[in-house]
Amino acid sequence: MINTKCFFAYPSSIPSHVEIIEEAIEKINNNKVVEVIGWKEVPTTGKFIIIEICKEIDSCSVFLCDLTALNNNVLFELGYAIARKKRIFGFLDTNIEKAKSDFDKFNLIATIGYSPYSNTRDIINALYREEPYNDLQNTVYSQAVEPVIKKQSHIFQSLFYLKSIIATEASLRLTRRIENSKIRHVTDDPQEVRIQPLSWYVEELINSFCVIAHLLSKEHKGYEQHNAKISFISGLAFGLGKSLLMLAHEPFDSPIDYKELLKTHDAASKCYEIVDQWLNEEEKKYVDKKKDEESFGPKIKAQSLLAQISIGNYIAEQEQEEISNYFVETSAYKEALGSTNCIFIGRKGSGKSAILYKLQDELLSDKRNHVCIITPVGYELEGLVSMMNQSIPIAEKGFLTESVWKFLVYTELTRSIYEILSGKPGYYDLSEPENNLINLVNQNDCLIKPDFSIRLEYVVNRVKNIGSNMIAAKQRIKISELLHEEIIWKLRNILGIVLHDKNRVFILIDNLDKNWKQGTDLQILSYFLLGLLSVSRRICNDFKKNDSRREKVKLSVIIFLRDDIFSYIMKFARERDKISYTRINWDDPLLLLRIIEERFISNESFAGSGDIWKTYFCPTVGGIETKDFIIQNIIPRPRDIIYVVRTALANAVNHKHKVIEEEDIVDAQNKYSQYALDSLLVENGISLENFENFIYEFIGMPEIVNENEIHSVMKKCLIPLEKEKIILDLLCDRAFIGREVNSEVFKFQYNNDDSKKYEVMSRKTAESKPDKLKRFKINKAFHSYLEIKSSN
C-alpha cells in the first residue's frame, strides 16, 4: 500500500530533462513504493493555477524538484514547499555547463543539497537510496524556519521590500512610496548585498506584515539571478501566509505559477499607482492590528539560552530603532557629535549609517535639538549630466552646482520642520514664526513639499538649458532666477527665527552613493558631489551670521561618503587641502570585538553574564582562540564580524547547541566567505564589467601569488594590457590581495590613504629579490569560498 505522496516540480524549458523526469515519474509509480505527481498532472482548467498547484503541494509529504535551470516556477514552488514543512529532495544535472556553479552561487538553496543525475535511472536510484519518504521530519522548515519562530521576540511587524537590482525610474518611485509608508519597512537592497543568507530572509519574513517584490524584465542586465531570488523568497512568503505583491517591468513573460499574484507595469507611474493602491489597504490593516500589541510577536518561551539572544542586524539600515541599544562609541562618533562641518568616509559596512542613526537618536533625546536627515532614494542622472555639461565657464558651473545644493538643503531643512509642525495635535498653539513657516511652505508647495529626489529633478530640469550663448554675468543672474533665489533667502530668514533658540541643529547627509555605478558619467557626478562638500561649509557659515535679516543658528552639516567614491571625486578637486575629512577605521581588533560583546550584553536577561566569549562560545576553533579566529578570517568591519557571529548563533540554535560550537563557527565562516566575495563584487560597481569572471579564476590558487601569475589570469580573461595595472590596483584597493611590503610581510589596504605607501614598499621589496617579482597574498576572508590553498 502506498503511504507517501510526492510532488515533482521541474521546468519545461529543456525537453531532454522533461523526458527523463517524466519517465522517472512513470517508473517510480509503477513500483508502488511512493506516488509521485508531476506538475502537469494538476487539473487547472478554469482555476487559479497557483492555488491548485499549492493545494497539490499541501497534500504531499515530499517535494521533489529539478534545480538544474534555477527555473522561476520551480523556485517559487520550492519556497512554498519549505514554508509548508515539506521534506525537500532536489536533483541537478551536473553535466550541464555552469549548472553547478550557478547553483553554488545561488547560496539561498546551497544548503538544501541535490543528487546529481544524467538519466532516468539516476533519479530513481537516488530516490530509493536516500529514501526521503522515510525521513519526513528532516525538513528545511525544522532547520531554518522553526528556530526563528521559537526565538523569543517582541517586534512590531514590518513591510519587507525585495528591491530591484537596477534603479529604474519605476524602482525609484516604488522605493519613495515605501519610504513614506505608515508601516516600518525593511529593505533587501541588492546594491548593498546581492543575496542575503536564507536565515536572514526567514527572519524578516517571519517578522513581516506584508511583502513587496520587484522583478526585472529580460531586457535588464542581471535579471536571471535577481528574478530567481525573488521567485524563491516570494514562494516562502506565500507559504507563510504573508500578504504579497509581486511587480515586474514589462515586457515580462510571467511564470505560470504566480501569474495571478504578479502585476506588470509599462511605466513608472503605473508601478506607483499599483503599489499605492495596494499599500493603502495594507496600511489600514496595519494600523488596526497595531492597536492590539499582543498580535505583534507574542513572547514564546525559547528552548535554550542561545535561542533567546538577538544581536541585531549586520546592515545598519535594517536596525535603525535598535542600534542605540548596543552602539559602540568610537572617536569618529564623538567627533561627529561635536563637529560643525565634517565629512566622514569609510568602506561599505564600516559603520557610517550606524553613526548617523546613533547621532539622530542621541540628538533627538533632547527636545531642544532639531535633526534633518537627507538620504536620497535615487535621482535622475540624465538631466544632471545635461545640466553639468552645459557650455558655461567653470566658475559659473561651480556657482550653478552650489546653488542647486543650497536650494536642496534649505528646502529639505524647511520641509523637516514643516512635517513636525503639521503633525502637532490641534491643541498645540503654534507661534507666529511657526505659522509663517507653514504659510511659506504652503505658498510654495511644489518647491518644498516633494521628496528630495523629486525636487532635484525639478531644479535640474529648470537650469539644464540656461543658454550657452549668454554672457557669464547674465548666466549667474539667470541661474539665481531659475532656482528661486528669493525663496532661498526667505527660507533662511524664517529658519533663523524658528531655529535660533535650538540648542543644536544637525543636517545629516547619507546615501549619496546610490547612483555611483558602472556606466554612469562619474566625472559629472563627482563635480556634483564636490559641490556639496564645498557648499556645506558655506551653509554652516551662513547660519553663523546674525544681522538685520538673519538670526544666528547653531547649525552642523555632517556628510557620510564611501571612501572609494571620495578618493575618486578628489581627483577633480581644485583645492584638495581645503576639504577636511575623517576616515572611519577599524584597525583595533578589540574595538571590533566590543561590537559583538555589546550586542550580547544588550539582551537584558543576560546583562550580568561576564565574559561573553567564555559563556556563549567554544574556547577554540582549529586550535586558535575563538575570537582571534573570527578576527583573522574577516575584513575588519562591523558588518563582517556581525555577519559571522549572527550566522554562527543561528547555526547553534538550529542544531540545539548550548553554546556556539566550532562547527557552527566554521560553517558561518564558510558562508561569510561567499558573502565577502559578493560584497566585493557589489562594491565594484564602478569598475571592470567582467570583474566577477576574473575573480572566479582565482579558485584553487595558492595563498601567495606573484605578479606574473596575476597577469596570466588577466590574459586568460582577455583583459587589455593597458588595463592590467588598473585591475591590479583595484584588487589591492578592495583588499582582495595584500602587497608584500617587506620580506614575507603582507599588508592589506583597508585605508585608501596607505595606497601609495604600500605600492612603493612593494616595489622596493621586489627589487631586493633575485626574480624582481612583486608578491601578493589573497585575503583569508575569501579563502573558503574560492578554495584558496593556504601557505601555512
N, C-alpha and C positions, 0 to 999 in steps of 0.2 A: 504494500500500500504506500502510495506517495504521500509524504507528510510535509515536505518543504516545497514552496513555490518560489521561483526566481524570476526576476525581470532582467532582460538583457538590452542595454542601450548601446547603440552603435550608429555611426554615420552612414549615410547612403552615398557619400561623395566618392568612395573608392570601390568600384564594382567588384574587384577581386576580393576585397575584405568582406563585402556583403555576402558573397558566395560562400566563403569559408565559414563565417559566423552562422549563417542560416542553415548550412549543412550540419554544423556542430549542434545547433539547437535541435534539429530533427533527430539526430542520432542519440543525444542525451535523453530526449523524451521517449525514444523507443526503448531505452534501457530501464526506464521507470524507477530510477533512483530518486530523481527530483523532477519537478515540472518546470520548464523554462518557457517564459512568454517573451517574444520579441516585440519591439515597439510597433511593428507593422500589423501585429495581430490585435491591437487595441481598437475596438469599434469607436469611431469618432464622427461618423457621418451626422451632420446637423447638430453637433455638440461643440462646446469649447474644448479644443484639443488638450490644452494644458490640464484642465480639470479631469478629463478621462485618463490621461497618462498618469497623473498624480494619484488617482484612485487605484490604478493598477499597481503602482509602486507601493502604495499603502497596504495593499492586500498581499504583498510578497514579503518574504523574510530575508532574501539575499538579493543584492543589487549587483549584477554583472555589467561590466562596461568595457568598451574598446577605447583606449586613450591614445591611440596612435596619432590621430589627426588633431587632438585637442578641439574637437567639434563643439560649437556653442550649445547645441541641443543636448548633447551628452553631458557637458559640464553643468548645465542648468539642472538636469535630472540628477546628476551626481550630488550636487549641493543639496537638492531637495531630499534625496535618499539619506544623506548623512544626518540632516536635521530630523528625519523621521525614524532615526535609530535603526537603520537597516545595516546588515552585515555587508561590507563592500569587498568586492573582488574584481580587480582590474586586469586587463590584458593589453599588451603593447607589441606591435610588430617591429622588432629592433632591426630588421633588415631594411626598413625604410630610412633613407638618408635623412639625417637630422632629427629623427623621431625621438631618440633617447635624449639628445642634448636639449631639444625643445621641452621635453618632459622634465628634465632636471632643472632647467631654468625657471620653469613654472612651479616655483617652490611651494605653492599652496597645496599641491597634492603629492609632492615628492615623498612624504612620509607614508602615504597610502600604499605605495608599492604597486607592483604589477608582476604578472607572469608573462615571459616572452613567448611569442608564437610566430610560426611561419605558415601553418596549415591547420586544417580542421582537427587532426589528431593531437596537435599541441594543446589546443584549447580543452579538448575532452580529457586528456591525461592530467593537465594541470588542475582541472576542477575536481577530478576524482582523487588526485594525490593530496591536495591541500584540504579537501572536504570542508569548505566554508559553511556548508549547510549543517555541519555537526558542531559548529563553533559560533553560534549566533550571538553570544554575549560579547565577543571580541569586536566591538564596533568603534568607529571613529567618534561617534557621539559620546560613548562612555569615556573615551580617552581625551577628547578635546572640548566637548560641549558641557558635559555634566559637571566637571570640576568648576567651571566658571559659574554655572547656575548655583552650585552649592557654596560658592565663595561668599563670605559674609560681606554684604554691601548695603548701602542706603543712598543710592544715587538717583537724581532726577533724570528721567529718560531724555534722550536727545534725538535730533534729526541726524541720521547717518547719511552722509553725502559722498557718493563714489564719483569723484570728479573726472572729467575728460582729461586725457593726457596732453591734448593740444588746446591752447587758449583761443578757441574760435570766438567769434562775437556772440554766438549763442551760449557758449560756456561762460563767458564773462557776465552776460546778463543773468543767466541762471545762478551764478555764484553770488551776484549782488542781491538777488531776491532772497537767497538762503541766508546771506549775512544779515539781512534785515528781518529775518523771521522771528516770530514770538517764541519759537522753540529753540532751546540751546542746541547748537549743531556741532558735530564732529566731522571733519573732512578727511577723506582718504585722497591725498594730493599726490599723484604720480610724478609731479615735478619735484617733490621732496623725496619720496621713496616709491619706486615703481610698483613693487608688490610687498606688502607687509606680510609677516608670518601668519599662518592660519589662526593661531591663538589670539592674535590682535583683532582680526575680523570677527571671530566668535564673540569675544568680549564686547566689542562695540555693537554687534547685532543684538546680543542679549540685553544690553542696556539701551537699545534704541526704541523710540516711539514709532518712527516711520523711516523709510529708506528711499532715497532718490539715486538712481544710477544713470549715468550718461555715457552712451556708446558712440562710436565713430563709424562713419561710412567707409567703404572700401577705398575711397579716394584719399583717405588720410594716412599719412605715414604712421606705422606702428599700431595700426588698428587691430591686427590679429591677436597679439598677446593682450592688449588692453581689453578687447571685447571678450576674450576667453576668461579673463579675471572677473569682469563684470557679470558674465553669464553664471559662473560658479557661485559668486557671492550672492547674486540675486536669487539663485536656487535655494541657497541656505536661508536667506531672509524669508522667502515664500514658505519654505518648510517650517520655519519657526513661527509662522503666523503673523509676520510683520506687514504693515501696510506698505505697499511697494509701488513706486512709479519708475518705469524704465523709459528713457528718452533716447532718441537716436537721430543723428543728422541724416537727411536724405541726400542722395539715393541710398536706401537701406533695404536689403533683402532680408526681412525678419525671419529668424529661425522659427520653424513651425511651432515649437513648444510654447514659446512665450509671446506669440503674435498678439494674443488678446491682452497681454499685460503691457505692451510697448506702444508708445506714441511717437511718431516721427514728426520732424519739423523741417521745412524747407527754408525758413528764415529765422533770424534771432528773435524777432517779435512774436512769431508763432510759438517758439520754445518758451518764452517768458509767459505768454498767455496761458499755455497748458499748465505750467508749473504753478503759476499764481492762483489759478482756479483750484487746482488740487490742494495746494498748501493752505489756502483759506479754510477749506473744510477740515484739514488735519489740525490746523491751529485752534479751531473751535473745539475739537475733541480734546486737544491737549490741555487747553485752559480749563475745561470741565473736569478732566481727570486730575489735574494738578491740585484741585481743591481737596481731593482725598489723598493725603500724603502717604497713606498706607499702601496705595496702589503703586507707588514708586519704589520698588525694591524692598519688599518685606525682608526683615532680617531672619536669615535661616542659620541655625547653629552649624558652624563649619565642623568637619570631621577631624581636622587636625589644626595644630598651631600655625603651620605654614599657610594653610588654606585661608586663614583669617587676615593674612598680611597683604597689603597693597602698597606697591612702591611707585605708583603713578605711571605716567606715560613717558616715553623717550622723545616725544615730539611736543615741545612746549605749547604749541598752538592748540593741542588737544587737552591741555590741563590748566587752562588759564585760571580757573576758580580754585584749584587745589595747590598751585605751585608755591604759594606763600607758606604753606604748612611745613615745607622741608627745603626751602631755598637756602643755599649756601652763599653767604655774603662775601663776595670777593672784593679785591681792591678796585676792580673795574666798576662794580656796582656802587661802591661808596663814592667813587669819582663822579659817576653819573648823577648821584643824589645831590652832590654839592656843586655840580657844574652849571655854568650859564649857557655855554655853547660847546658841544663836544660831538665828535664823530667816533663811534665805536665800530671797529672792524674785527671780523673773525670768520673762520671757516663755517660752512654749513654744519649745524649741530653743535656749535661751540657755546651756545647759551645766550645769543643776542636777544632772542624773543623772550627768554626766561627773565632776563634783566628788565626788559620792557614791562612785562606783566607784574613783576615784583615792585617796580617803581610805581606803576599805576595803583597797585593795592596799598602800598605804603603811603603814597601821597593822598589818596582819597580817604584814608582813615582820618584825616584832618579836614574838616569841612571848610577850613579857611583856604584850602588849596583848590586849584582847578586843573584838570588834566585833559588835554586834547590829543587823541591818538590818530595819526594818519597812516593807514595801511592800505594803499591802493589795491583793489582786487585785480586790476589789469587795466591797461589803457590802449587806445587805438594808436598804432605806431605809424601807419601810413601818413596820416595828417601831420604827425610830429616831424617825420622826415621831410615832408614838403615844407613845413614851416622853417626848419633849420637849414634847408638847402637853398633858401632864397638868396638872390644876388644882392646882398646888403653888406656894408662894411663890418669888419669883425667887431668893432666897438659897439655898433648898433645891434649886432647879433647877440652880443653879451647882454645889452640892455633889454632886448626882447626876451631872452631866456629868463633873466632875473625878474622881469616884470610879470611873466607868466607865473613863476613860482610865488611871487609876492601876492598876486591875486589869489592863487590857490590856497596858500597858508592862511591869509587873513580871512577869507571866506569860510575855510574849514574851522578856524577858531571861533568865528561868529556862529557858525552852524551848531557847534558843540554846546555853546551857551544857550542858544535858542531852544535846542532839544530839551535841555534841563528845565528851562523856564516854562516851556509848553507842557511839561509833564507834572508841573506843580498842581496840587489839589485846588479846587475852586476857592477855598477859604484863604489861600495864601495871598497876601497883599503885595503885589509887585511894586517896586519902587519906580519913580519916574524914569530914571535911566534904563531900567529893565524893560519898561513899556516902550520906550523909544527904540530900543534894540529890536524888540519883537515887531514893531511897526516898520522899521527899516528893512528887516528881513522879508516881511510880507509884501512890501512895496517892490522888492527886487527878488521875488521868489525864484525866478528862473536862473538867477546868478548865484544864489546861495544855497537853496534847499536841496538840489540834486546831489547825488554821491560825488565823491572826489573825481572818479574816473570820467563821469559824465560832464562835470564842469571843465575838466582838462580838454576833453574833446570839443566842447563848446568854444573855449578861448582859442584853441589851436585852429579850428576852422575859421575863426574870425580874422586871425592875423597871418594866415599862411599865404595870402595874396595881397600884401600891402603895397606892392608896386615897386619893381626893381629899378625903375627909371627915376624914382623920386629921390631928391637930394637927402642927405643924411639927416639934417635938422628936421625936415618935414616928415621923414620916416619915423623919427622918435616921437614927434607930436601925434602922428597917426597911430602908432603903437599905443600910446597913452590913451588916446581916444577910444580905440577898439577894446582895450582892456578895462574900460570904465574906471579911469584913474580917480575920478571924483568919488566913486563908490568906495574905493580903497581908502581914501582919506576920511570919508565919513565913517567907515568901519573902524579905522584907527582911533578916531575921536571918541566914538561910543564905547569901544573896547576899553579905552583908558579909564573912562568914567565908571564903567561897570566893574572892572577888574582891579582898580588901583588899591583897594583895601584888602585884596587877597594876599595871603602870606607868600605863596608861590604859585606861578602859572607855568605849567610844563607842556610843551608840544613835543610829542614823541613820534618819530617817523621811522617806519619799518616797511618791509615787503617791496622795496624798490627794485629787487632783482627778478621779479616775476616775469618780466618780458625780456630778460637777458638770456638769449638763447641763440643757437646756431641759425644763420640765415637772416638775423636782424642786422640793420645798419648800426653796428656797435659804436662807431665813431660818433655818429649823430646822437645816439643815446648817451654816450659818455659826456658830450658837451652839455646835454640837457641836465644830467645829474651833477656835473660840475657847477652848473648854475645854482643848484640848490645849496651845495656846500658853501658857495660864496654868499648867497643872499641870506642864509641863516644867520650869519654874523651881523649883517645889516639890519635884519629884523630885530635881533636882540638889542642892538644899539639904538634903534628907533624907539623901542619901548622903554629905554632908559631915560628918554628926554621928557622934560616937564616944562611946558610953556603955555602960552595963552590958548593953544589949540589942542594940546595933548597932556594927558595925565601920565605920570610915571607908573610902570607896571614891572614887577619882579618876574620877568619872563626868561625861561630857559628853553632852548631848542636842542634836542638830543636826536642824533641820526644814527641808525644802525645799518651797516652795509657789509656784504660779503667781502672778504679780503681779496679774493681773486679779481672781483669786479673793481674794487678800489685800486688795486695795482694797475689794472688796465686803464681806467679813466685818468689816472695820474700821469699817464704818458702825454695827455693833451693839456695838462695844467700849465699855464704860463708862469705862475708864481707858486710853485710847489711848497716853498718854505713857509707860505702864509696859511697852509692848510694843516692844522694840527689834528692829530688823531690818537686814539688809544687802542692798542691791539689786545684782544681777549685771548690770553694764553692759558694753557692747562699743562704746563711743563712740571708741575709739582704733583707727583703721584698721590701724596697724602690728601691733597685737595680733591682730587678725583674720587678717592675712596670715601671722603666725607660726604659726597653726594649720595652714595648708597647708604651710609650709616644714618644720615639724617632722615632718609625716606623710611628706613626700618623703624627708627625711633618714633617717627610721627604717628605710628599706629598706637594710639593712646593706651591700649590694654597692655602693651609691652614696653612702655617707656623706661622701665627700670631694669631691663634685661641685661645691661652691661655690654660687654664686647660682642657686637652682633656677629662678627666673623667666627667666634668660638661657639656662639649659641645656635646659629642657623646654618652654618656651612661646615662641610668636611674640612679637616685640617690641611690636607694637601691635594694637589692634582698633578699626576705624573711626577711625584717626588718634589714638587715645588709648592711652597706655601700658597694657599688658595688665592688670596688677594694679589699676590705677586704674579701668579699665573694669569689672572684676568688682565692685570695692567700690561703685562708683556705681550699679550696677544690682541690688543686693540689699538685703534687710532686714538690718541689721548684727547677725547672729547666727552662731554657729559652724555650726549645722545648714545654714544657707543657703549659706554660702561653700563648705562641703564638698560640698553637693549640686551646685553649679555646676561645680566643678573635677573632681569624680568623674565627672560626666556628660561633661564635655569630654574627660577622659582616655579614657573608654570610646569616645567618638566617634573619637578619634585612633587608638586601637588597631584599631577596626573598619575604618577607612579606610587602615590600614597607613602612617600618617604617622610620620615620625621624631621630630617634635616636635608639641606641641599647636598646631594652626594656627588662624587666625582663624575659619574656617568651623566648626571644632569648638566654639569658644567661643560663637559666635553661636547655633549650634543648641542648645548647652547652656543658654544664657540664655533662649532661647525656651521650652524645656521647663521651666526653672525658673520662668518667669513663671506658667505654669499651676499648678505645684506651690505657689508662694507664695499664689496665689488659693485653692487647695484648702485650704492650711493655715489661711488666714484664716477660711474657712467652717467648718472643723472647730473652730477656737478660738472660734467664735461660738456654741457650743452652748448658752449661757445667754441668748441674745438673741432677736432677731426671727425668727419662723418663716419668712417669705418673704424673708429677707435675701439668699439666693442669687439669686433673681429680680431683686431690687433692684440688686445689684452688677452683674449682666449688662446692665442698662440703661445702664451707663456705656460700653459698647462703642462705639468710634468717636468719643468725645467729645474735646475739646481737653484738653491737659495742665492748663491753669489754668481753673478754673470758679468762678463766684460763687455766693453762697447762693441766689439766685433760680433758677439752673439746677439746683441740687441739689434744691430744693423742688419744682421741676417734675417731676423724676424720681420723687420721693416720691409726688407726686399721681398720676402715671401708674401707680404700683404700689399705689395705694389705701391708702397709709399714713395713719392717722388724724392729724389736725392736732396733737393733744396728744402724739403720739409723735415728732414731727419733730425736736425738739431732742435727744431721746434718741438718735435714729438718727444725727444729725449728730455728736454727741459720740462715738458708737460708731465711726464712720468714722475719727475722729481718734485715738481710743484704740487702734485696731488699726493705726494708721499707714498706712491706705489713702490718706488725704489728709493734707496738712500745712497748718497755718494760716499766713496771711500775717501775720507779727509786726512787720514793718516794710516800707516800700515795696519791693516786688519781692524781699523776703526771706521765704522759707517755712521753717518748722520742723516736722519730723515728731516725733510724740510717742512716742519709744522708751522713755521713762521716765514712768511714771504720776505721779510727783511734780511733773512740769512741767505737768500738765493745766491747773490754774487760771492759772498764769503765762502760758501761751501763749494761753489764752482771753481774758484781759484785754488782752494786747498786740494780739491780733487785732481786738478791739472798738475799741481806740483808733486803730489803723491805719485801720480802715474809717471812723471818724468824721472823719478828716482828709481823706477823699476826697470829691469832688463828689457821687457817687452814693450814698455811705454804705453801700456793699455790702461785706460780708466776702468775701475771695477765698481759694481753696484750690488746692493743687497735688496732682495724683494721683501717687503714688509710682512711680518708674521701675520698680520691681520688677514692677508689674502692666501696664506699657505694652504689652509684646509680645503677650501673650495677648488683652488687651482692645482691641488695635489703637488705643491712645491716640495722638492727634496731638500730637507734641512741639512745644513753642513755640520751640525752637532753630532 
